[in-house]
Structure formats: C-alpha cells, structure tokens
Amino acid sequence: MATKLHISIVFNEPTIQTAEGRKYLSEWGYPDSYEAARAKGHVDLSEVGVVEEKEDVQSALNELGYETSVFNMSNDVERLLVFIRTTKPDLVFNLVESLGDQAIHEMHVAGIFEVMGIPYTGSAPLSLGTCLNKARTKELLTFHRIPTPRFVICGSMRDVSHIRLPFPLFVKPAKEDASVGIDNSSVVRSPAALRKRIKYILEKFEQPALVEQYIEGRELNVAIIGNRKPVILPISEIDFSGLPEKYPKIVTYSAKWMNGTIEFEGTKGVCPAKLAPAVEKKVRDIALRAYQVMGCRDYARVDIRLARGGNPYVIEVNPNPDISTDSGFIRSSRTHGFSFNEIIGTITGYALERCA
C-alpha cells in the first residue's frame, strides 16, 4: 500500500484583538471584552477566522486522503524549525499571514520553508513581500502598462505638498493587508481631510501613507488558480447597495471583518458579477496579467475597481488570499463548480506539481 503524503498545515494564531479590532470594540462601549462583543454579534473575524480556516483545510485534506498535522507557530520561529525538522512533511499548506503584528514576516516564514527545502503552497517570498508593498506593486503594474490608480507616497507631513492628484483621494497604509487602516474616513475630498488622514496613518501605523486616486465605481474580485496555465474563476462583485448613502463605497476593515457592523452588513459578495462581455474580457485579461507580473502562483485574488466608463484599475494583488469557507475566493470557486474540498485539493495539487 502506498504511503499517504503528509501535509502540515502551518498557521500563526493571532491575539484575540488586534489594535484595529480594539478600536472598533471600544467605539461600541466594550473596550476589553471580546466575549461581550461576540454576544452582540460584533466579532473581529480577522482574529478568529484563521483558526476556523485551518480546521476546514485539515478536514478537506483528510477527506482527500492525505495524512495531516496542524502546527501553530505562536510567534516562535524556533518552534517552527523544530517542528519541520522532526515532522518532515511532504508539503506545508501555508496559512501564515504574519508574526506578531508584523505582516511583512509572512514572506520570511515562506523563506524558511524555501531555505529548508520544504515544498509549500502559495506564492514565494519575493511575491509575498512585493505585493505587501503597495507602492512597489503599483510601480511594477505601471511599468507593465497595467492600469492602476495614480498615487503618491507620503513618508512625512512634508510630502503632502507634493501631491498633485485631483480629489477625491483614497488614503491607506502603504504596507498592510486585509483592509487594515481602512475605514470610512479613508476617502478624502478636501485638503484638510487629506492632511488629517495622512497624519493618522503616519502616527497610528508608523509607516508611510499611500495616497491614490479614488476610482468611483464598482469593486470586483478576480480569483485565479494555477501556474503554467492559470484559470480565472467567475468574477465576484462587492455589492455596496446596503450601505447608507453617506458611506463611501469601499471595503473597510469593518466591512471585511467586523460582523454586526453597518459596513459588514451593508457589503455583500455577488458572484458571478453582471458584466458586459467586452468589459468582462478586459477585466479578466488585466487580472491575469497582474497575477503573472507579480509572480503569483497556485492561487491569488486580484481586486479591481471598475470606473463608470467600463475601465478597470487594479487596486490590490493578494497572493495567498483568505480561503475560509465564506471568503470571496471560495465564493468564486463554488460558482465555478468546485466544492471546498475540491479547491483545497486543487491548490495542493498545483503545489505538489511545482515541486515534483
């Protein structure tokens, strides 16, 4: 009988509340009580989602016939090294998104797998780090003539005087993911609001602020899988019609992660998105080019704003995106015809094929 392949699911469990999550909880009146927030339906899903995600991935891999183990790094690289040396998995299903509160360490963990010669799912360190650096991503996209909103990086308040972009503008941290640092004040329509938001980003996140053109229009998520011949899954759209009129039509941290908030309840994913054939082709072509230019592999998600004239602009490239059962990526996978188990098996298969 053939020996089962052993796949280790490696993740790093975050603390119950990030600083971003605490900010929202304190606004609701329970600054220190996660359980109170959960009872009210106000839950920071970015903090608990990874736990559920790894359990779902393990269940899928077990049902597909793989032997599995699960390892929580607990922000301890030494523990990870010991685990890899003793377990010697055939493949790591990489669900690590950060160490501590530093998202940049996502690439360094992948680098550990790389140096140790352990096959793993998802993108390589260079792609993970480059995509996290929003300015560098936009520079690469622009060089390859892939449309992305014009932008300026502000490393200090002195840089505000260099901004020559027309309002409205969108301001966010230059080196975060998962919508961290994005809320209803991120869209600014005046010089005073612009300065206030840049100051907030600089002080709160201790990193440069990315200021870009705000594209009025629809928001699309394009899930892509594969390597030699990538497959574009059905395009998903974020429906903002449930938001109050005064709210900007954007995916805030609250909309993505804070169950029970107005933003969370008012933004729903719809798949497939209703697009004219010519527009859909343009979106698919641009998303695929972005996937390839940024060196994504196995699976990724490209986020696009569709301007009113039907012109798409890439706003984010997300290697190793959220694959929890209710994520946008899985929504597109199911519309394509994949069950959850099948898409996990497909991602695993692409990684094994790469490393054969």
Backbone torsions as a table, in degrees:
resi	resn	phi	psi	omega
1	MET	NA	133.8	-179.8
2	ALA	-67.5	141.2	177.9
3	THR	-72.5	135.6	178.0
4	LYS	-66.9	141.7	172.3
5	LEU	-68.6	139.1	-179.5
6	HIS	-102.0	118.7	179.0
7	ILE	-111.9	123.7	176.4
8	SER	-98.2	126.0	177.2
9	ILE	-93.2	110.9	-176.0
10	VAL	-107.6	129.9	179.4
11	PHE	-143.5	171.0	175.7
12	ASN	-128.4	105.7	-175.9
13	GLU	-68.8	124.5	179.2
14	PRO	-76.7	169.2	171.5
15	THR	-67.1	162.8	-177.1
16	ILE	-60.7	-37.2	-178.1
17	GLN	-128.2	121.3	169.0
18	THR	-76.7	168.7	175.6
19	ALA	-59.4	-37.5	179.8
20	GLU	-64.9	-43.4	179.3
21	GLY	-64.5	-41.4	179.3
22	ARG	-61.7	-36.3	179.5
23	LYS	-56.8	-48.4	-177.9
24	TYR	-69.9	-40.4	-179.7
25	LEU	-63.0	-39.5	-179.6
26	SER	-66.4	-32.5	178.1
27	GLU	-66.3	-27.2	179.6
28	TRP	-87.4	-5.6	174.3
29	GLY	102.2	4.4	173.7
30	TYR	-131.1	80.3	-172.6
31	PRO	-66.3	-27.0	-173.8
32	ASP	-118.5	4.8	-173.2
33	SER	-115.0	98.1	175.7
34	TYR	-64.9	-41.1	-178.0
35	GLU	-63.8	-37.7	177.7
36	ALA	-64.3	-41.0	178.7
37	ALA	-64.3	-41.5	-179.8
38	ARG	-64.2	-39.9	179.4
39	ALA	-62.3	-32.5	179.3
40	LYS	-82.5	-7.3	-176.2
41	GLY	89.4	3.3	-179.5
42	HIS	-97.9	88.3	-173.4
43	VAL	-119.1	133.6	176.2
44	ASP	-80.2	93.7	-173.7
45	LEU	-69.4	-18.8	176.5
46	SER	-65.4	-24.0	-177.5
47	GLU	-87.4	-27.2	-177.1
48	VAL	-109.5	-15.5	-175.0
49	GLY	-62.7	-37.2	-177.0
50	VAL	-65.1	-31.2	178.7
51	VAL	-67.5	-46.5	178.7
52	GLU	-66.4	-37.1	-178.0
53	GLU	-62.0	-45.9	-177.6
54	LYS	-67.4	-33.0	177.5
55	GLU	-67.4	-40.8	178.7
56	ASP	-67.1	-39.7	178.9
57	VAL	-65.1	-43.0	179.2
58	GLN	-62.4	-44.0	179.3
59	SER	-59.8	-43.0	179.9
60	ALA	-63.3	-45.7	-178.6
61	LEU	-65.8	-37.7	177.1
62	ASN	-63.0	-43.2	179.8
63	GLU	-67.8	-23.8	177.5
64	LEU	-84.8	-1.8	173.9
65	GLY	98.7	9.0	178.3
66	TYR	-89.8	149.9	166.9
67	GLU	-82.2	137.1	-175.1
68	THR	-131.4	156.3	168.2
69	SER	-140.3	156.1	-179.5
70	VAL	-124.4	134.8	-178.1
71	PHE	-133.8	124.3	175.9
72	ASN	-97.4	116.1	-178.3
73	MET	-61.9	-33.4	-177.7
74	SER	54.2	38.5	178.0
75	ASN	60.8	24.0	-176.1
76	ASP	-122.3	101.5	-177.9
77	VAL	-65.6	-36.5	179.5
78	GLU	-59.8	-40.8	178.1
79	ARG	-62.2	-39.1	179.4
80	LEU	-63.2	-44.5	-179.4
81	LEU	-60.9	-43.8	178.8
82	VAL	-63.3	-43.3	-179.5
83	PHE	-60.5	-47.2	-178.4
84	ILE	-63.7	-42.5	-178.2
85	ARG	-65.9	-36.4	-176.8
86	THR	-85.3	-36.4	-176.5
87	THR	-82.9	-37.2	-179.4
88	LYS	49.0	59.6	-178.7
89	PRO	-67.0	154.7	174.6
90	ASP	-74.0	-26.3	-179.0
91	LEU	-157.4	143.4	170.9
92	VAL	-103.2	126.0	169.4
93	PHE	-87.8	105.7	-168.2
94	ASN	-86.3	109.0	176.9
95	LEU	-113.1	13.6	-179.1
96	VAL	-75.7	127.5	-178.9
97	GLU	-114.6	-15.1	-179.9
98	SER	-173.4	170.0	167.3
99	LEU	-124.0	128.1	-173.7
100	GLY	60.5	-130.4	177.3
101	ASP	-107.8	22.2	-177.2
102	GLN	-107.0	101.8	-179.3
103	ALA	-64.5	-28.0	-176.6
104	ILE	-61.8	-23.7	-178.3
105	HIS	-72.2	-8.9	172.9
106	GLU	-54.4	-43.7	-178.5
107	MET	-69.6	-32.5	-177.6
108	HIS	-71.0	-34.9	176.5
109	VAL	-65.6	-43.2	175.7
110	ALA	-60.9	-34.9	177.8
111	GLY	-64.0	-34.2	176.4
112	ILE	-62.5	-46.3	177.6
113	PHE	-59.2	-42.1	-178.1
114	GLU	-61.0	-50.8	-176.9
115	VAL	-65.5	-35.0	-179.2
116	MET	-81.3	-4.2	177.9
117	GLY	73.0	27.3	179.9
118	ILE	-97.9	118.3	176.4
119	PRO	-59.6	145.4	-179.2
120	TYR	-150.5	157.5	-179.6
121	THR	-80.1	154.2	171.2
122	GLY	88.7	-169.1	-171.1
123	SER	-76.5	159.2	-179.7
124	ALA	-78.6	165.6	-177.4
125	PRO	-53.5	-44.1	-177.2
126	LEU	-61.3	-42.9	179.0
127	SER	-66.3	-41.6	179.9
128	LEU	-61.8	-45.8	-178.7
129	GLY	-69.5	-39.3	-178.5
130	THR	-67.4	-42.5	-179.5
131	CYS	-67.2	-28.0	177.4
132	LEU	-71.7	-28.4	176.8
133	ASN	-85.0	96.1	-171.0
134	LYS	-62.4	-36.2	-179.7
135	ALA	-67.3	-44.3	179.6
136	ARG	-63.9	-39.4	176.3
137	THR	-57.6	-47.1	-177.7
138	LYS	-67.4	-33.9	176.4
139	GLU	-63.9	-43.1	178.9
140	LEU	-66.6	-43.0	178.7
141	LEU	-61.2	-44.3	-179.6
142	THR	-63.1	-42.9	178.9
143	PHE	-57.9	-37.5	-178.7
144	HIS	-91.6	15.2	176.1
145	ARG	59.7	35.9	173.2
146	ILE	-99.0	120.7	-173.3
147	PRO	-63.2	131.6	175.5
148	THR	-147.2	148.8	-177.9
149	PRO	-57.7	140.7	174.9
150	ARG	-60.3	150.0	-172.1
151	PHE	-150.5	166.0	173.7
152	VAL	-140.2	141.9	175.1
153	ILE	-100.5	130.4	178.5
154	CYS	-115.0	105.8	178.0
155	GLY	-88.9	-11.4	176.5
156	SER	-155.7	169.4	180.0
157	MET	-66.3	-21.1	177.8
158	ARG	-63.9	-27.5	-177.2
159	ASP	-73.0	-14.1	-178.7
160	VAL	-58.8	-34.2	-178.2
161	SER	-67.0	-15.3	-179.7
162	HIS	-88.4	-5.5	-177.2
163	ILE	-77.2	123.2	179.5
164	ARG	-123.6	25.4	-178.2
165	LEU	-91.9	145.0	179.5
166	PRO	-75.6	147.6	174.1
167	PHE	-74.9	154.0	0.1
168	PRO	-77.0	157.0	179.8
169	LEU	-124.9	158.8	-179.8
170	PHE	-117.9	127.3	-175.7
171	VAL	-120.3	128.5	-179.5
172	LYS	-151.6	163.5	176.1
173	PRO	-61.3	143.6	-175.2
174	ALA	-79.6	-15.5	-172.8
175	LYS	-138.4	46.5	175.5
176	GLU	-128.6	166.2	173.6
177	ASP	-133.3	-173.3	177.0
178	ALA	58.9	28.0	178.5
179	SER	65.7	16.4	176.3
180	VAL	-61.4	131.7	179.7
181	GLY	84.8	6.2	179.9
182	ILE	-111.6	121.5	175.3
183	ASP	-142.1	-169.2	-174.2
184	ASN	-66.4	-13.8	177.1
185	SER	-90.2	1.6	-177.0
186	SER	-72.1	-26.8	175.3
187	VAL	-90.3	119.8	-176.1
188	VAL	-117.2	146.2	-174.3
189	ARG	-128.2	11.9	179.4
190	SER	-152.0	158.1	177.7
191	PRO	-58.0	-38.7	-179.2
192	ALA	-64.8	-44.2	179.3
193	ALA	-66.2	-35.4	178.7
194	LEU	-62.8	-48.5	-179.6
195	ARG	-62.7	-41.6	-179.2
196	LYS	-62.4	-42.4	-177.2
197	ARG	-71.6	-40.6	177.5
198	ILE	-61.8	-43.2	178.2
199	LYS	-59.7	-42.0	178.7
200	TYR	-60.3	-47.0	-179.0
201	ILE	-63.0	-46.4	-178.7
202	LEU	-59.0	-43.2	-175.2
203	GLU	-82.4	-40.6	-175.2
204	LYS	-73.6	-41.5	-172.8
205	PHE	-108.0	-6.0	177.0
206	GLU	52.0	47.5	177.7
207	GLN	-156.1	164.7	-179.6
208	PRO	-62.2	156.1	174.1
209	ALA	-99.3	136.6	173.2
210	LEU	-97.4	122.9	179.2
211	VAL	-112.1	119.6	-178.1
212	GLU	-133.7	162.6	174.6
213	GLN	-58.4	135.7	174.4
214	TYR	-89.0	119.5	-179.2
215	ILE	-90.3	108.6	175.2
216	GLU	-70.6	127.5	179.8
217	GLY	153.0	-158.3	-175.4
218	ARG	-88.4	155.9	176.5
219	GLU	-117.3	127.6	-175.2
220	LEU	-120.5	144.9	174.4
221	ASN	-116.7	124.4	-178.6
222	VAL	-114.0	108.5	178.4
223	ALA	-87.6	134.9	-177.9
224	ILE	-133.3	139.3	176.8
225	ILE	-128.7	153.8	173.1
226	GLY	107.1	172.8	-175.6
227	ASN	-126.7	-76.0	-177.1
228	ARG	-65.7	-39.3	176.8
229	LYS	-131.0	80.7	-177.0
230	PRO	-59.3	146.5	178.9
231	VAL	-111.0	128.1	177.5
232	ILE	-92.7	119.4	180.0
233	LEU	-80.7	165.7	179.6
234	PRO	-51.8	136.7	-175.8
235	ILE	-74.0	133.3	178.1
236	SER	-104.2	151.4	178.7
237	GLU	-125.8	144.1	172.8
238	ILE	-89.5	116.2	-179.7
239	ASP	-87.8	112.9	-178.4
240	PHE	-94.2	6.3	-172.7
241	SER	-65.4	-18.4	179.8
242	GLY	-84.7	-3.6	179.2
243	LEU	-81.7	148.4	173.4
244	PRO	-58.5	152.8	-175.4
245	GLU	-56.4	-37.3	-175.3
246	LYS	-76.8	-12.4	-178.3
247	TYR	-79.2	139.1	175.0
248	PRO	-68.3	148.0	-177.1
249	LYS	-89.1	76.1	-178.4
250	ILE	-138.1	163.0	176.3
251	VAL	-93.8	97.7	178.9
252	THR	-80.8	170.8	173.0
253	TYR	-57.5	-42.4	-179.6
254	SER	-64.1	-41.8	-179.9
255	ALA	-64.0	-34.0	-176.9
256	LYS	-82.8	-36.3	-166.6
257	TRP	-125.0	-20.4	-169.5
258	MET	-99.2	84.5	-179.6
259	ASN	-56.2	130.8	178.8
260	GLY	101.4	-10.3	179.4
261	THR	-84.4	164.4	177.7
262	ILE	-59.7	-41.9	-177.9
263	GLU	-66.9	-41.9	179.2
264	PHE	-63.0	-46.2	-178.0
265	GLU	-72.8	-24.3	-175.4
266	GLY	-92.8	-2.0	178.5
267	THR	-122.7	116.5	-176.8
268	LYS	-125.4	143.3	177.4
269	GLY	-81.3	137.9	178.2
270	VAL	-126.7	128.8	-179.2
271	CYS	-145.8	130.2	3.1
272	PRO	-80.9	151.4	175.5
273	ALA	-69.1	142.8	178.3
274	LYS	-85.3	106.4	-177.5
275	LEU	-131.0	143.9	172.8
276	ALA	-61.6	144.1	-176.9
277	PRO	-51.3	-42.2	-178.4
278	ALA	-67.0	-38.5	178.8
279	VAL	-69.3	-42.9	179.3
280	GLU	-60.3	-41.3	178.3
281	LYS	-62.2	-41.7	179.6
282	LYS	-63.5	-42.9	179.6
283	VAL	-63.6	-45.6	-178.9
284	ARG	-63.0	-43.8	-178.6
285	ASP	-63.2	-45.0	-178.1
286	ILE	-67.6	-41.2	179.1
287	ALA	-62.8	-43.1	179.7
288	LEU	-63.8	-42.4	178.1
289	ARG	-62.3	-40.7	178.2
290	ALA	-64.2	-41.8	177.7
291	TYR	-56.6	-44.9	-176.2
292	GLN	-76.5	-41.8	-179.7
293	VAL	-61.8	-38.0	-177.6
294	MET	-84.6	2.0	174.9
295	GLY	72.3	26.9	178.9
296	CYS	-68.3	152.5	177.2
297	ARG	-148.4	155.2	-178.4
298	ASP	70.0	-58.4	178.6
299	TYR	-164.1	149.8	177.8
300	ALA	-165.6	171.3	177.2
301	ARG	-133.8	131.9	177.8
302	VAL	-109.9	123.9	-179.3
303	ASP	-97.8	133.9	-172.6
304	ILE	-133.3	138.1	168.7
305	ARG	-100.8	131.3	-178.9
306	LEU	-104.7	107.9	-179.4
307	ALA	-66.5	163.6	-172.9
308	ARG	-60.3	-26.6	177.9
309	GLY	-81.0	3.5	-179.7
310	GLY	87.3	13.8	179.7
311	ASN	-94.5	124.4	-178.7
312	PRO	-87.5	144.3	176.1
313	TYR	-129.3	126.0	177.3
314	VAL	-74.0	126.0	178.3
315	ILE	-109.3	-24.1	178.1
316	GLU	-152.7	147.3	167.2
317	VAL	-120.9	122.0	-171.8
318	ASN	-115.9	92.7	172.5
319	PRO	-71.8	152.9	-178.2
320	ASN	47.4	55.5	-177.4
321	PRO	-72.4	171.0	176.6
322	ASP	-56.5	127.4	177.0
323	ILE	-123.3	29.2	173.2
324	SER	-64.7	160.7	-170.0
325	THR	-61.9	-22.3	-179.9
326	ASP	-108.0	17.1	-178.6
327	SER	-78.3	163.2	177.0
328	GLY	-62.8	-37.0	179.6
329	PHE	-61.6	-45.2	180.0
330	ILE	-70.4	-31.9	175.7
331	ARG	-59.1	-45.8	178.2
332	SER	-65.8	-38.0	179.6
333	SER	-62.3	-43.3	-179.1
334	ARG	-67.9	-37.9	177.5
335	THR	-63.2	-34.3	176.7
336	HIS	-67.3	-26.2	-179.7
337	GLY	119.8	-0.7	177.5
338	PHE	-80.1	137.7	164.0
339	SER	-78.8	169.3	178.0
340	PHE	-59.7	-45.1	179.2
341	ASN	-59.1	-40.1	-177.5
342	GLU	-67.1	-39.5	-179.3
343	ILE	-71.0	-36.3	175.9
344	ILE	-64.6	-41.7	177.2
345	GLY	-64.9	-35.8	179.4
346	THR	-67.9	-45.3	177.5
347	ILE	-60.3	-43.7	178.0
348	THR	-60.5	-42.9	-179.2
349	GLY	-62.9	-40.9	178.0
350	TYR	-61.8	-41.7	179.9
351	ALA	-65.7	-43.9	179.3
352	LEU	-64.0	-39.3	179.6
353	GLU	-62.9	-41.8	179.1
354	ARG	-60.1	-37.8	-170.8
355	CYS	-95.9	1.7	-178.0
356	ALA	-67.3	NA	NA
